[in-house]
């Protein structure tokens, strides 16, 4: 024991058949700790004891863990660590190593700790949108150890942009220009232009483009009306948000396009309303209209069946297309045909809606016995309007990420569900909840639990994957248990 007057721990009895030395190894001792011991013998006449002696265990290395950084913003972050064990020393020094690579290059000041627990250090003057590596370090008289290397990424700032004057102004087109002043931190930002015929309604936009650095960018808009004043401004965005340049204007001077493709409407999982507008009939009394569409830009391999309508004047037209794939980007364009030629509008795109899968939460398992656990889950969202969860269940395995067993059952709508199950003793299991609605299955995050040990006086034996428990009686008789 740890005190000379209280030797309350004993080794198991060993039978000896003659005089002489005998030994026994003891483990799970605390480092840098003095222990007292004495030998004990017994026979039918009684017990006898040797002299009390002592020894002191060696000091051990400390143990430290690196925890996730907190309070991360544009230019600073708080590094977190936890001193798990001081190795028996009275005090331990801790600090952090950090830098933009896993070679670090920077260290924080040393903190002297006299007890285990969490510790932290705030570092400042960091670059926005930058990934940093860091780890906790602990040192005592026995040695120095490091925790796992973790990373964090600082937040990014709003980008900045200026609008530049338009160039290459033609009869029905113009090139819009902008100048990215600051990306806000990341290496790339997205840029585009907003434009329209009214300064207060810039409802038209160019496609987003990725720009890899500061500097000028441009995009050409076409199918403009002749002799028309247009207003535009540059727009940039990153993960923090959007920013805009000043509003500029230019004026075109020639003929309009013949056909215009309008943005799709009523886009659902498997259908969408394609829209177009005939802006000039070319002088013909009869114009045929339809749409071409497909999943590859520039190669539209499908068309609406037959002529949508035959018109003799400018007007909008539309067609509902069905049997589309969910969560898929489609490209489409309006087509007009008269006696002289067939013309096509600008190719636009839309994306069908995603499947409305349910949202499910995996709840911590509840232990009933050493081998029986109640797995729990909860459907927190059934997928939306007109969707309903009809099935639920669990998947589990001894290996993380490779679920080998499952149990499914009927379940109606949102709410909690559970299933009591028996598992092998002394085993770590990984499991997750799942739920199904009309659109398919979805899964909760993986949780884990470990089954218990055999009860006192029992021994666990596993043969060919099957577990048995052997119970040892005081009379020395071995009896097979459950």
N, C-alpha and C positions, 0 to 999 in steps of 0.2 A: 504494500500500500504506500501512499504518499506521506503518511505520518508514522513515526516509530511506534506510537501507542495504539495504532488502529490498523492492524494487518488483516483487513477484511476481505481480501481477494486470495483465492487459492488456485493452484494447478490441480489437474486431475490426479487421483491416486495411481501410482505405478507399483506393480508387484515386483519385488526383488528377492532373489533366492540365496544371496550371500552378502557378506560385508563388502564395503568398497564405495567408491564414489558413484553418485547418480546426478543427472542434470535434467533440466527442462527449459525450453525456450518460451518466453512470453513476448507478445507483440501488442500492437495498437497502443503503445505508450506515447505520452506527450513529450515533445522535444524539450531539451534544456530543463529537465525536471529530476529531482532527487527521489529515489524510491528505496524503501526499506524491505528486507526479506529475511526469512529464516527457514531452515529445513525442519520437516516434521516427519516422524515415523510412528507406526503403530503395529501392534500385534495383539494377541488375545489378552495379554496382561494389561495393555493400555497404550497411551501416547507419550512421546518424548520430543523435545524441541532443541534445535541448535541455536547458536548465538545469533543475535540480530545484527545484520550487516547492511550496507547501503551501496548504491551506485547512482550516477547521474547521467542521463541520456544526453547525446550530442545535440547541439543547436541545428535546426533545419533551415533550408532556404525559405523565404517568405512565399506566399501565393497571392497573385493579383489577377484581376480580370479587367478587361477593357469594356466599358459600357457605351451605348450609343450616345453620340453628341446631342446636346440639347440647346435650345434657344438660338438656333442657326438663323442668321439673317444675311443681309447683303455683305457685311464686312466683318462679322465676328461670329464666334460659336463658343459654347461651353463644353469642354472635354470632360468626360465622366469616367471614373474608375472605381473599383472596389477592392480594398485590401481584405483578402479572405482569411489569411493566416500569417502571423508574424514569425512563425518558425521557432517559437520559444524565446525570442529576443524581447527585451523590455521596450524597444522602440524600433521603428522601421521608417526609412526615408522613401518617399514616393514622388514621382513627377511624370510628365508626359513627353514623348517624342512625337513630332508632327512635321509635315511638309507636303509638297505637291506630288511626291512619289513615295514609294514604300522604302526609299532610302532616308526619308525624313529630312534631316538637316537642321531642325530646330528643336529646342527643349524648353520646357517651362521651368520655373523655379522649383526648388526642392521643398517639400512639405515633410516635417517630422511627425510621424504618427505614433501614439502610445497605445493605440487600440485598433482593432479591425473596424471596417465600415467603409462607406462610400467617401470619395473625395473628388474634387473638381478643380478646373482651372479655365478661366475665360481667356481666349486669344483674340486679338483684334487686328485691324489693318489688313484684312483678307481681301482678295480680289473677288468681285461678284461672279457668279456662274462658274465657279472653279471647284474641282474635286480635291479634297485634302485627305491624306492618310495620317493616322495617329494610333498610338498604343500607350498603355499605362506601363510604368516601370516601378519596381519595388526593390529595395536594397537593405539588407541587415548584415550583421557580422559574418554570417555564413555565406552570403553570396548575393548576386543580382539576378532578378527574373523579370520577364516581360509578359504582358498580356497579349491577346490576339490583336492583330492589326485590323482596324475598322476604317471606314471612310465616311465622309459627309460632303455635301455639295452646297456651297453658299447660294443664297437666293440671287436672282438677277434683277436689274433695275429696268425702268421703262426705256425703250429705245427712243432715239430722236431722229427726225427727218425734216428736210426742206423740200418744198415743191419748186421745180424749175420750169421755165417756159416751154410750151410745146413746140416741136419742130416737125418738118416734113408734112405740113398741113396740105391736104389734097382735097379733091372734090367730095370724097366720102370717107376720108380717114385722116388720122393724125397720130403722131408719136408723142406720148406723154412721158415726162422725165421727172425724176426725183433724186435727192442726194441724201444718203444715210450718213448722219453725223456721228451717231453713237449706237452700237448694238445693245447696250445695256449690260454687257457681260458675256453672253454666249458668242461662239465663233460665227454663228449664222443667225439670221432673222428672216422672217417672211415679209414680203413687200408686195403692194399692189396699188391700184388707183381707184378712187371713187369719182364718178363723173355723171353729168346730167345736163339737161337744157335749162334748169333753174338753179340758181346759186344756193338756194335753201333746200334743194332736194337732189342730192347726189346719190341716187338710188342704184345707179349702174356701177358695176365693179369689174375690173380685170381679174384674171386668175391670180391666186397667190403664187409667188415665185420665191425660191430660197436664195438669199444673197449671203455670200460667204465672208463679206467684210464691209467696212464703210466705203462710201463712194457712190457714184451715180448708178442708176438703173433706169430702165425705160420699158414701155409696152405700147404697142400700136392698137388703137381702137378703129374700127371700120363700120361700114353700113350706116354712116351718119347722114343726116338730112342736109341738103344744100343750103348755102346762105344762112346757116344757123349758128348762133353763138352757144358754145358749150363751156361749162364750168367743171373744173376738176381739182383734185388735191391728192398728194401722195399719202399712203398709209403704210405703217410698219407695225409688226407685232412680234412679241416673244412670249414666253410663259408667264411673264408678269402682267402683260396687257398690251393695249394698242395705243399708238400715238399718230398724230396727223401733221402734215405740213400746211402752209397757207393755201388759200383757194386762188387759182389762176383761171384765165379764160382764153379761148381762141374762137375763130369764126371760119367755118367751111364756105365753099363757093360753088358746088356742082350737084349732080343728080343723086337721088336716094337709091338704096338697094331695091331689088324686086321682091324679095321674100325675107322674112325675119323669123328666126326660131325664138320662141318665148320660154321662160322657165317652166319646167313641169310643175303641176299642181296635184293635190290629192294623192301624194305619194304614200303608198302603204307597203306592206310586206311583199306582196306579189302583184301589185298593179300600180299604175300611175297614169295621170291625165297629161298627155303631151299636147303642147299648145304652140301655135304659130300664127303669124300675121302676114297676109298678102298686102304689101305696101305699094305695089305698082303692077298693074295688069299688063303693061307693055303695049297697050292699045288693042289687045285682043278682047273679043266679046265673051270668050269662054276659057276659063282657067281650071285645070285639074289640080287638086291638092292632096297630099298624103305625107306620111312621116317615114323616115328610115331610122333604125336604131340597132344597137348592139352593145356588147361588153368590151369591145376594143376600139379605142379612139382612132378615127380615120378608116375604119373597116367595118361599116355598119351592114351586117349581113341579114337583117330582118326588115320587113316593112309592114305597115298596116294594110290589111287585105283590101285591095281595090281602091278606087277613088273615094275620098271622104265626102267631097262635095264639089260641084261645078259652079263657079261664080263668075260674075262679070265686073265686079267692083272690089275695091279694097275692103277687107274685113278680117277679123280674127277667126280661127278655126281650131278644133281640138279633137282628140281621139283617145279613148281609154284603151290602154294596152294591158293585157292580163298574162297570167302564167309566168311572171317574172320570178327570179330567185331572190330570197331575202338577203339583206345586208350586202347588196351588190351594186357597184357603180355602173350605170348605163349611160351611154352617149347617144344623142339623137339630134336630128335636124329636120326641119320642115322642107318640103319639096313642092315646087310649083311647075306646071307644064302647060305651055300653050303651043300654038302651031309653029312657032319659030324655034323654041328651044326648051330644054328642061334646066331649071336652076334650083340650087339648094341654099338654104339658110345656114347661118352660123351653127356649128356643132356645139351643143350645150351638154350638160351632164346632170344627173341626179342619182341619189343613192337610196335604194329601197330600205325600209325600216328593218331593224334587227328583230330577231325572234324575241318574244317577251317571256323570257325564262323567269322562273321564280327566284327569290333570294332566300337562302337557307343559312342558319347559324348552327354551328356545332357547339354544344354546351358541354361543360366538364362532366366526365362520367362520375356516377355516384356508386361508391363501394358498399355492398351489402355483406359480403363475406370475403375471406381471403381469395376466393376464386370467382365470385359472382359480382358482376358490375351491371349497373343500369346505364346503357348508352342513351344520351339525350340530344335532341335537336329541336329547332324551332323554325317554322316557316314565317319569316318576317314580312314577306311580300309575295303575293301569289302570281305576279306577272303583269298586273294591270287590269284595266277594264275588260270585261268579258273573258277573263282568264281565271282558271280555277285549278288548284293543286288537287290531284286525285291519288297520287302514290307518294310514299316516303320510305325511308330506310336508312341503313348504315352500311359502310364498308370498313373492313379492318384488316390488319396484317401485323406480323412481327417486324416487317421491314418498312421503313419510312418511304412513302411514295409508291409502293407496289402493293396495292390492296388485293388480297387473295380470297377474302371471304366477304359475304354480304348477306343482308337480310332486308327484304322489301315487304311492304304491307300497304293496305288502303289507308288513305288519309284525305280528309276533306278540308280544303281551304287553308287559311293562315292559322298559326297556333303551334303549341308545343307537341312533341311526340317523343316516345321513349320505348326502349325494348330491354328487358333483363336478359342477360346472357352469361353463360359459364365459360371460363377461360382457364388455361394452364397456369399453375402456380409459378412464382418467381420469374415472370415473363413481362417484358415491356411490350405494349401494344400501341399501334397508331390507328386512329379511326377518324372518320368524318361522316357527317350527316348528309343526306341527299333528298331532293324532292323533285317531283315531275308534274308539269302541267301540259296543256295541249301542244306546246312548242317544244317540249323535251325536258331532259334532266338538268339540274344544276346542283352544285356541291358546296358545302361549307368548308371552312378551313380545317386543317388537320389538328387534332388534339391527341394527347398521349396519356397513358396511365400504366401502372405496374401492379401486377397482382402480388398478393402477400406470400409470406413464407409459411412452411408447415408450422403447426402449433407446437408449443413446448412439449418435448418428449416424443416428437415424431421426426421421421427421416423421409425426405422426398426422393423417390427413385423414378427415373424416366428411362423407358426402353422402347425403342422404335417409335418415338414421338408420343407414347402414352405414359401418363403419370400415375404412380401409385404411392400411397403413404404407408410407411411401416411404423407402428406404434411400439415403443419399448416399455415393458412393464418392469416394476421394481424387482419382481421375483426372478428377473432374468429371462423370462419367456418372451419371444418375439412373436407378435401377433399382426397379421395383415389387416390394415385399416381400409378406409374408403378409397 
